[in-house]
Amino acid sequence: MRIPARFAPIVFGALLSAIMVAIVSAFVLVTTQGIHPGLPAQWLRSCAMTWPVAFPTVTFVAPLVRQVVGRMTA
């Protein structure tokens, strides 16, 4: 299955935010609560609650960050 190139920024935002949410929420949960039997379910709930915030943030902020980096670098 191929997604048209015009959707690349949305796919980028979806994948990057999903990966970041998964990693960061797992890190925070393990750091604050340790590894316990309910961790997988809690981790999934945490990801489900956080991703709707992370996805639009990454999608709309990434182009601005690219512009700033473009101005800062040669």
CORDA-V904806 format. One record per backbone hydrogen bond with DSSP energy under -1.0 kcal/mol. NH is the residue of the N-H (numbers start at 1). CO is the residue of the C=O. E is the energy in kcal/mol with one decimal. If there is no record, write none. Layout:
BEGIN
<<NH CO E> <NH CO E>>
END
This chain:
BEGIN
<<7 4 -2.0> <8 5 -2.1> <11 7 -2.6> <12 8 -2.9> <13 9 -2.2> <14 10 -2.5> <15 11 -2.7> <16 12 -2.8> <17 13 -2.2> <18 14 -2.0> <19 15 -2.5> <20 16 -2.6> <21 17 -2.7> <22 18 -2.1> <23 19 -2.3> <24 20 -2.9> <25 21 -2.4> <26 22 -1.6> <27 23 -2.4> <28 24 -2.8> <29 25 -2.4> <30 26 -2.5> <31 27 -2.5> <32 28 -2.6> <33 29 -2.7> <34 30 -1.4> <39 36 -1.9> <42 38 -2.2> <43 39 -3.1> <44 40 -2.3> <45 41 -2.1> <46 42 -2.5> <47 43 -2.6> <48 44 -2.5> <49 45 -2.0> <50 46 -1.9> <51 47 -2.7> <53 50 -1.4> <54 50 -2.2> <55 51 -2.9> <57 53 -1.4> <58 54 -3.0> <59 55 -2.5> <60 56 -2.3> <61 57 -2.5> <62 58 -2.1> <65 61 -2.5> <66 62 -2.5> <67 63 -1.9> <68 64 -2.3> <69 65 -2.8> <70 66 -2.4> <71 67 -1.9> <72 68 -1.7> <73 69 -1.7>>
END
